[in-house]
Amino acid sequence: MECGGGKTVYLMKDPITSGGVASAVAKEIGHGKLWFVRVTLDPSTASTLADATKSLTGTEVAYSFQGAVLTSVIVDSSFDTDRLAIIGDYDKAQATRLADELAKA
């Protein structure tokens, strides 16, 4: 089990994949008051995720890091296995720090 930022508890199964971050960049939403982290997965990880999620339409998939769920999404036809956005209550410094940590992992 892992907890998300909003105190949501997720019952986690075996990971689909681990690691595989090609890049992580802090990006602003609007005029700099809200920030998110755009994560791009390496081709091998993206391919593994694409294969695994083909049969998971309608299922929630979570992205966790250091024991916490950073984001989750319901898999549908628009699910992008190459990139994901980690959206939360981040300011520029927090989003930049998270991006740096993810890029090094």
N, C-alpha and C positions, 0 to 999 in steps of 0.2 A: 504494500500500500504506500501511496505517496500523497502528499497534500499539495494543493494548488494555493495560489496567493489569496484566494477568497475563502479559505478554510474548507474548500471542497476536498473530499477524500476520494482518491481514485484507486480502484482495485486493478493493479497492473498485472498483465500476463507477461510472458517472456518477451523481451524486446524484439522488435522487428529487425533493428540494426542499432549499432552504436558507433559513436564517432562520426567521421565522414563530413565534417564541416569544411567546406572549401573557403568560405569567407563569411564574416558577420560584420555588419555595418550599422551604426546608429543613424536613424533617419528621422527627420522632423515631420510632424503632421501639422499642416496649417502654418502658423507663424511662430513656431518654436516653443510653444507652451507644452505641447505633448510630443513625446518621442516613442519610437518603436525600434526594434532590431530586425533587420532583414538578414536572414540566414540563407546562404546558398550551399547546397550539398554537393559533394563531389559526385562525378558521374556514376561510380560504382554504388555508392550509397543510395543515390536517387533511383537507380535501376532496381536495387533490392527492394526499396520502398514501393516502387510502382508495381512490381510483381506481387508483393504481399498484399497490397491494398485493392487489387483487382476484384477480390471476392469479399471486400469489407464495406461495400456501399451501405450507407446508413449506420455505420459503426463509428463510435468516437475513438479517435487516435490521439494520444497525448505525446508531447515532446517534453522530456524531463532532463534536468541537469542538476547534478549534485544533490539528489534526493528531493527535488521539488519540481512539480509540473509547471513549466513555463507557459505553455499554451496547449490547447487541444482543439480539434476540429472534427466535425462529422464528415466522413468521406462521401463525396458525391462526384459527379462527372467533371466538376470544375477543380477538383483537388489537384494541386500542383506539387509533384514529388521532387522537383528541382529546388524549390525555394519555399520558405515559410516566413511568416511575420510573427514576431513575438510582441504582442501589444499588451501594455499594462499601464500602470500609473507611473510612468518613468519621466524624469526630467532628463536633460541632456547628459549630465554627468553619470546618472544611473544607467542610461541606455548605452553610453560609450563604454562604461566599465563592463557591463554584461557582454557587449559585442566583443571586447578584448578577451574576456574569459572564454567565450565560446570559440573564438578563432584559435586560441592556444590549446584547447582541449583535444 
